[in-house]
Amino acid sequence: MVTNEFERIDLENLRKRTSEKWITYPPDILPAFVAEMDFPLAPAIRRCLIDATERSDCGYAGLVDLAPAFCDFALRKFGWTIDEKFVIGLPDVMAGVTEALEALTQPGAGVVINPPVYPPFFEVIRAAQREVVEVPLMRDAGGVYGLDLDGLERAFAAGAQAYLLCSPHNPVGAVWPREKLAQAAALARRYNVLVIADEIHAPLTMPGVAYVPFLSVAEEGSRCIALLSASKAWNIPGLKCALAVAGSDAVLKTMIGHLNVSPSNVRFRIGQFGALASAAAFRDESGWLDDLREYLDSNRRLLKDLLRDRFPAARYHMPQATYLAWIDCADLGIGNDPARVFLKRGRVALERGYKFGSQGSSYVRLNFGTSRTILREIVDRMSAAMRD
């Protein structure tokens, strides 16, 4: 167990880091916004990077072990069997979205997303000269989010060419049930819609929650592609490595052909350290990932208790995956941009909800991928903001 290692982190050492999370705001601001965890590197990754440095293995990424390591991981963790030939190396998931849209859809094509959703979805679709088509998530009487299958069918029938699915979902933390994913896959096949499944948070489901790979429910030969990375679960986004899994021979052929002539030189933007560290992460069977998931599980529960005690009017449904909490502050009486209030009065930086679409107005996204001590400090500062 490495719970003590997760808990031993402290702000003094964290503030020595120079990543985006720790340099965006002045030192008196406690950052809990960007999706970057505070924990030390997994031992397997630390050893891998030290070994690579000692042998000066810093050239262009070779990707020697990435595909087999991921295929082994997918089978072991998800029961998902993948032929290595369908795995394509990428620098990051959003680069994969861009390349898939450019290779497999036409300029001006409608691309469906389910807001509130990861803000770069809006940006990358527009940058690729495609059109955003919003089919917002549904909410039941208890406030639990779900996919709007009727809305998807209307958008597909109206001519959308692609569906950018977030699974598990950021920011709401939902893990979509197999039945709903299968229905979405059937609709996409009926209307010949390309599905691009961003599954970057797949390794971070909470204990007892089963992640369902989209490609595992899609019919053979469907127009779909999954995008994954070790970057979130092992906290290595700066090392630049991800992968795509093509859902058919036709998708694979088109993607490879596109990447071979793409001016973006995607393959040369993959980091060698990213490829090595990702393979080491996928190969690691030490139990570190399971320990992390258990620790995050305890943090999401602690956060629920803290919010209930300090902010009984706030609405928070514990996520089924990720280390991100989506909190509705509408009834706190601090306006449609509560993150601004918490920043100004409490000196704590949370992600602004409106960035995830208009449906995120009055929400904040809080990163609980930190120690329990720091998590309590985050909520203490939020509480102080409400007293001023």
C-alpha positions as CSV (number, residue, x, y, z in Angstrom):
1,M,0.0,0.0,0.0
2,V,1.2,3.5,-0.8
3,T,-1.5,5.5,1.0
4,N,1.2,7.2,3.2
5,E,3.0,8.3,0.1
6,F,-0.1,9.9,-1.3
7,E,-0.8,11.6,2.1
8,R,2.8,12.8,2.7
9,I,2.8,15.5,0.0
10,D,2.9,19.1,1.3
11,L,2.5,22.5,-0.2
12,E,6.1,23.6,0.4
13,N,7.4,20.9,-2.0
14,L,4.5,21.2,-4.4
15,R,5.3,24.9,-4.9
16,K,8.7,23.9,-6.2
17,R,7.1,22.5,-9.3
18,T,7.0,24.6,-12.4
19,S,4.0,22.9,-14.2
20,E,1.0,25.0,-15.2
21,K,-0.9,24.1,-12.0
22,W,1.8,25.7,-9.8
23,I,2.8,28.8,-11.8
24,T,-0.5,30.1,-13.1
25,Y,-1.4,31.9,-9.8
26,P,0.6,33.7,-7.1
27,P,1.9,31.6,-4.2
28,D,-0.9,32.6,-1.9
29,I,-3.5,31.0,-4.2
30,L,-4.2,27.3,-3.6
31,P,-4.6,25.7,-7.1
32,A,-7.3,23.0,-7.6
33,F,-8.3,23.8,-11.1
34,V,-6.4,22.0,-13.9
35,A,-6.5,18.2,-14.2
36,E,-3.1,17.6,-12.7
37,M,-2.7,15.4,-9.6
38,D,-0.3,16.3,-6.8
39,F,1.0,12.8,-6.1
40,P,4.6,11.6,-6.6
41,L,5.3,9.6,-9.8
42,A,4.6,5.9,-9.6
43,P,7.8,4.0,-8.7
44,A,7.7,2.1,-12.0
45,I,7.7,5.3,-14.0
46,R,10.3,7.0,-11.9
47,R,12.6,4.0,-12.4
48,C,11.9,4.0,-16.1
49,L,12.8,7.6,-16.6
50,I,15.9,7.4,-14.5
51,D,17.1,4.4,-16.5
52,A,16.4,6.1,-19.8
53,T,18.3,9.2,-18.6
54,E,21.3,7.1,-17.5
55,R,21.5,5.5,-21.0
56,S,20.9,8.8,-22.7
57,D,17.8,7.4,-24.4
58,C,16.4,10.8,-25.4
59,G,16.0,10.5,-29.2
60,Y,12.9,10.5,-31.3
61,A,10.2,8.3,-29.9
62,G,10.6,4.7,-31.0
63,L,7.2,3.4,-29.6
64,V,8.7,-0.1,-29.4
65,D,6.6,-1.3,-26.5
66,L,3.7,1.1,-26.4
67,A,1.2,-1.0,-28.4
68,P,1.9,-4.4,-26.8
69,A,2.0,-2.9,-23.3
70,F,-1.3,-1.2,-23.8
71,C,-3.0,-4.2,-25.3
72,D,-1.9,-6.3,-22.3
73,F,-3.2,-3.7,-20.0
74,A,-6.5,-3.4,-21.8
75,L,-7.0,-7.2,-21.6
76,R,-5.9,-7.4,-17.9
77,K,-7.9,-4.4,-16.6
78,F,-10.9,-4.1,-19.0
79,G,-11.2,-7.6,-20.5
80,W,-10.8,-5.8,-23.9
81,T,-8.9,-7.7,-26.6
82,I,-7.1,-5.5,-29.1
83,D,-5.0,-6.5,-32.1
84,E,-1.8,-4.5,-31.9
85,K,-2.0,-3.5,-35.5
86,F,-5.0,-1.2,-34.7
87,V,-2.9,0.9,-32.2
88,I,-1.5,4.2,-33.4
89,G,0.9,6.4,-31.4
90,L,0.0,10.1,-30.8
91,P,1.4,13.0,-28.8
92,D,-1.9,13.5,-26.9
93,V,-5.6,12.8,-27.1
94,M,-6.6,16.2,-28.4
95,A,-4.1,15.9,-31.3
96,G,-5.8,12.5,-32.0
97,V,-9.2,14.2,-32.1
98,T,-7.9,16.8,-34.6
99,E,-6.3,14.2,-36.8
100,A,-9.4,11.9,-36.7
101,L,-11.7,14.8,-37.7
102,E,-9.5,15.9,-40.6
103,A,-9.0,12.3,-41.8
104,L,-12.5,11.0,-41.5
105,T,-14.9,13.9,-41.8
106,Q,-15.4,16.7,-44.3
107,P,-14.7,20.4,-43.6
108,G,-17.8,22.0,-42.2
109,A,-19.1,18.7,-40.8
110,G,-21.2,18.8,-37.7
111,V,-19.6,17.2,-34.7
112,V,-21.8,16.2,-31.8
113,I,-20.7,16.8,-28.2
114,N,-22.5,16.4,-24.8
115,P,-22.0,19.5,-22.7
116,P,-21.2,20.3,-20.0
117,V,-18.0,18.8,-21.4
118,Y,-14.2,19.2,-21.5
119,P,-13.6,22.8,-22.9
120,P,-11.0,21.8,-25.6
121,F,-13.8,19.9,-27.3
122,F,-15.3,23.1,-28.5
123,E,-12.0,24.6,-29.4
124,V,-10.5,21.6,-31.4
125,I,-13.7,21.1,-33.4
126,R,-13.7,24.8,-34.5
127,A,-9.9,24.7,-35.1
128,A,-10.5,21.8,-37.5
129,Q,-13.1,23.8,-39.3
130,R,-15.9,21.7,-38.3
131,E,-19.2,22.7,-36.6
132,V,-20.1,22.1,-32.9
133,V,-23.5,20.4,-32.5
134,E,-24.6,20.4,-28.9
135,V,-26.6,17.5,-27.5
136,P,-26.5,18.3,-23.7
137,L,-26.5,15.6,-21.1
138,M,-29.8,14.7,-19.5
139,R,-30.4,14.8,-15.8
140,D,-32.8,12.7,-13.9
141,A,-34.9,13.9,-10.9
142,G,-32.0,13.2,-8.6
143,G,-29.6,15.3,-10.6
144,V,-27.7,12.3,-12.1
145,Y,-26.4,12.8,-15.6
146,G,-27.1,10.5,-18.6
147,L,-26.8,10.4,-22.4
148,D,-29.7,11.9,-24.4
149,L,-30.1,9.1,-27.0
150,D,-33.1,10.8,-28.6
151,G,-31.1,14.0,-28.9
152,L,-28.3,12.0,-30.5
153,E,-30.6,10.5,-33.0
154,R,-32.0,13.8,-34.0
155,A,-28.5,15.3,-34.5
156,F,-27.4,12.3,-36.5
157,A,-30.5,12.3,-38.6
158,A,-30.0,16.0,-39.3
159,G,-26.6,15.3,-40.9
160,A,-23.9,15.4,-38.2
161,Q,-20.9,13.4,-39.4
162,A,-19.2,12.7,-36.1
163,Y,-19.8,12.2,-32.4
164,L,-17.0,13.2,-30.0
165,L,-17.9,11.1,-26.9
166,C,-16.3,11.7,-23.5
167,S,-16.2,8.4,-21.6
168,P,-15.7,8.5,-18.7
169,H,-17.1,11.9,-18.8
170,N,-15.2,15.1,-17.8
171,P,-16.4,17.0,-15.8
172,V,-19.4,15.1,-14.4
173,G,-17.4,11.9,-13.7
174,A,-20.1,9.5,-15.2
175,V,-19.2,6.1,-16.5
176,W,-21.7,5.3,-19.2
177,P,-23.5,1.9,-18.8
178,R,-22.9,-0.7,-21.4
179,E,-26.5,-0.6,-22.6
180,K,-26.4,3.1,-23.3
181,L,-23.1,2.9,-25.1
182,A,-24.4,0.0,-27.2
183,Q,-27.5,2.1,-28.1
184,A,-25.3,5.1,-29.1
185,A,-23.1,2.8,-31.2
186,A,-26.1,1.4,-33.0
187,L,-27.4,4.9,-33.7
188,A,-24.1,6.0,-35.1
189,R,-23.9,2.9,-37.3
190,R,-27.4,3.5,-38.6
191,Y,-26.6,7.0,-39.6
192,N,-23.0,6.3,-40.7
193,V,-21.6,8.7,-38.0
194,L,-18.0,8.5,-37.0
195,V,-17.6,8.0,-33.2
196,I,-14.4,9.4,-31.6
197,A,-14.3,8.2,-28.0
198,D,-12.1,10.2,-25.7
199,E,-11.4,7.5,-23.0
200,I,-8.4,9.2,-21.3
201,H,-9.9,8.7,-17.8
202,A,-10.7,5.0,-18.3
203,P,-8.0,3.7,-15.9
204,L,-9.5,6.0,-13.1
205,T,-12.8,4.4,-12.5
206,M,-13.7,4.1,-8.8
207,P,-13.4,0.7,-7.1
208,G,-16.4,-1.4,-8.0
209,V,-17.2,0.6,-11.1
210,A,-16.7,-1.2,-14.5
211,Y,-15.4,0.8,-17.4
212,V,-16.8,-0.2,-20.8
213,P,-14.6,0.5,-23.8
214,F,-16.7,1.9,-26.6
215,L,-15.1,-0.3,-29.3
216,S,-16.1,-3.3,-27.3
217,V,-19.8,-2.6,-27.8
218,A,-19.6,-1.3,-31.4
219,E,-20.3,-3.8,-34.2
220,E,-17.3,-5.1,-36.1
221,G,-16.3,-2.7,-38.9
222,S,-18.0,0.3,-37.4
223,R,-16.6,3.8,-38.1
224,C,-15.1,4.5,-34.7
225,I,-11.8,5.2,-33.0
226,A,-10.9,5.3,-29.3
227,L,-8.3,7.7,-27.9
228,L,-6.5,6.9,-24.6
229,S,-3.4,7.8,-22.7
230,A,-1.5,7.1,-19.4
231,S,-1.3,10.8,-18.9
232,K,-4.2,11.3,-16.5
233,A,-4.0,8.2,-14.3
234,W,-0.2,8.4,-13.9
235,N,0.0,12.2,-14.1
236,I,2.5,12.4,-17.0
237,P,0.8,14.8,-19.5
238,G,4.0,16.8,-20.0
239,L,5.8,13.7,-21.4
240,K,3.5,13.8,-24.5
241,C,2.3,10.3,-25.5
242,A,-1.2,8.9,-26.2
243,L,-2.6,6.3,-28.6
244,A,-5.6,5.7,-30.8
245,V,-7.3,2.3,-31.3
246,A,-9.0,2.1,-34.8
247,G,-12.3,0.3,-34.8
248,S,-12.0,-1.1,-38.3
249,D,-9.5,-1.8,-41.1
250,A,-11.0,1.1,-43.1
251,V,-10.6,3.6,-40.3
252,L,-7.0,2.3,-39.6
253,K,-6.1,2.6,-43.3
254,T,-7.5,6.1,-43.6
255,M,-5.9,7.4,-40.4
256,I,-2.4,6.0,-41.3
257,G,-2.7,7.4,-44.8
258,H,-3.6,10.8,-43.4
259,L,-0.9,10.8,-40.8
260,N,1.7,10.0,-43.4
261,V,1.0,13.2,-45.3
262,S,-0.3,15.4,-42.5
263,P,1.7,18.7,-42.2
264,S,1.3,18.5,-38.4
265,N,4.0,15.8,-38.1
266,V,2.1,14.3,-35.3
267,R,4.3,11.3,-34.9
268,F,7.4,13.4,-34.4
269,R,5.7,15.3,-31.6
270,I,5.4,12.2,-29.4
271,G,7.9,12.3,-26.5
272,Q,10.4,9.5,-26.1
273,F,10.1,9.7,-22.4
274,G,6.3,9.8,-22.8
275,A,6.4,6.6,-24.8
276,L,8.7,4.8,-22.4
277,A,6.8,6.0,-19.3
278,S,3.5,5.0,-20.8
279,A,4.6,1.5,-21.6
280,A,6.1,1.2,-18.1
281,A,2.8,2.4,-16.6
282,F,0.7,-0.1,-18.6
283,R,3.1,-2.9,-17.7
284,D,3.2,-2.2,-14.0
285,E,1.5,-4.8,-11.9
286,S,2.7,-3.5,-8.5
287,G,-0.8,-2.4,-7.4
288,W,0.0,1.3,-7.5
289,L,-2.9,2.2,-9.7
290,D,-5.4,0.2,-7.5
291,D,-4.0,2.0,-4.5
292,L,-4.4,5.4,-6.2
293,R,-8.0,4.5,-7.1
294,E,-8.7,3.6,-3.5
295,Y,-7.2,6.8,-2.3
296,L,-9.2,8.9,-4.7
297,D,-12.3,7.0,-3.6
298,S,-11.7,8.0,-0.1
299,N,-11.1,11.6,-1.2
300,R,-14.4,11.8,-3.1
301,R,-16.2,10.6,0.0
302,L,-14.4,13.0,2.2
303,L,-15.3,15.8,-0.1
304,K,-18.9,14.9,0.1
305,D,-18.8,15.0,3.9
306,L,-17.0,18.4,3.9
307,L,-19.4,20.0,1.4
308,R,-22.4,18.6,3.3
309,D,-21.1,20.2,6.5
310,R,-19.9,23.5,5.0
311,F,-22.1,24.0,2.0
312,P,-25.4,22.1,2.5
313,A,-27.0,24.1,-0.4
314,A,-24.3,22.9,-2.8
315,R,-25.2,19.9,-5.0
316,Y,-22.4,17.3,-5.6
317,H,-22.8,13.8,-6.9
318,M,-19.7,11.7,-6.3
319,P,-18.0,10.9,-9.6
320,Q,-17.8,7.3,-10.8
321,A,-14.4,8.0,-12.3
322,T,-11.7,10.7,-12.5
323,Y,-10.4,12.9,-9.6
324,L,-12.6,15.8,-10.6
325,A,-15.7,17.0,-8.7
326,W,-18.5,18.8,-10.5
327,I,-20.2,21.0,-7.9
328,D,-23.5,23.0,-8.4
329,C,-23.2,26.3,-6.5
330,A,-26.5,27.8,-7.8
331,D,-28.1,27.9,-4.4
332,L,-25.1,29.5,-2.6
333,G,-26.1,33.0,-3.7
334,I,-22.7,33.9,-5.2
335,G,-23.7,34.3,-8.9
336,N,-23.1,32.4,-12.1
337,D,-19.3,32.4,-11.7
338,P,-18.7,31.0,-8.2
339,A,-15.1,30.2,-9.0
340,R,-14.4,33.9,-9.3
341,V,-15.7,34.4,-5.7
342,F,-13.8,31.5,-4.3
343,L,-10.6,32.9,-6.0
344,K,-11.0,36.5,-4.9
345,R,-12.3,35.9,-1.3
346,G,-10.9,32.5,-0.5
347,R,-7.6,32.4,-2.5
348,V,-8.4,29.0,-3.9
349,A,-8.5,28.4,-7.7
350,L,-11.2,26.2,-9.1
351,E,-12.1,25.6,-12.7
352,R,-14.9,27.9,-13.9
353,G,-18.0,25.9,-14.8
354,Y,-19.1,28.1,-17.8
355,K,-16.0,27.0,-19.7
356,F,-17.6,23.6,-20.1
357,G,-20.6,25.1,-21.9
358,S,-23.6,27.2,-20.9
359,Q,-24.9,24.3,-18.9
360,G,-22.0,24.8,-16.5
361,S,-23.0,28.2,-15.4
362,S,-23.0,28.4,-11.5
363,Y,-20.8,25.2,-11.3
364,V,-17.2,24.8,-10.4
365,R,-14.9,21.8,-11.1
366,L,-12.6,20.9,-8.2
367,N,-9.6,18.7,-8.5
368,F,-9.4,16.3,-5.5
369,G,-6.3,14.5,-6.7
370,T,-4.3,15.6,-3.7
371,S,-3.7,14.7,-0.1
372,R,-6.6,14.8,2.4
373,T,-4.8,17.6,4.3
374,I,-4.8,19.8,1.2
375,L,-8.3,18.8,0.2
376,R,-9.5,20.0,3.6
377,E,-7.6,23.2,3.1
378,I,-9.3,23.7,-0.3
379,V,-12.7,23.4,1.3
380,D,-11.6,25.6,4.3
381,R,-10.7,28.4,1.8
382,M,-14.0,28.0,0.0
383,S,-15.8,28.3,3.3
384,A,-13.8,31.4,4.2
385,A,-14.9,33.0,0.9
386,M,-18.5,32.5,1.9
387,R,-18.0,34.3,5.3
388,D,-16.5,37.5,3.8
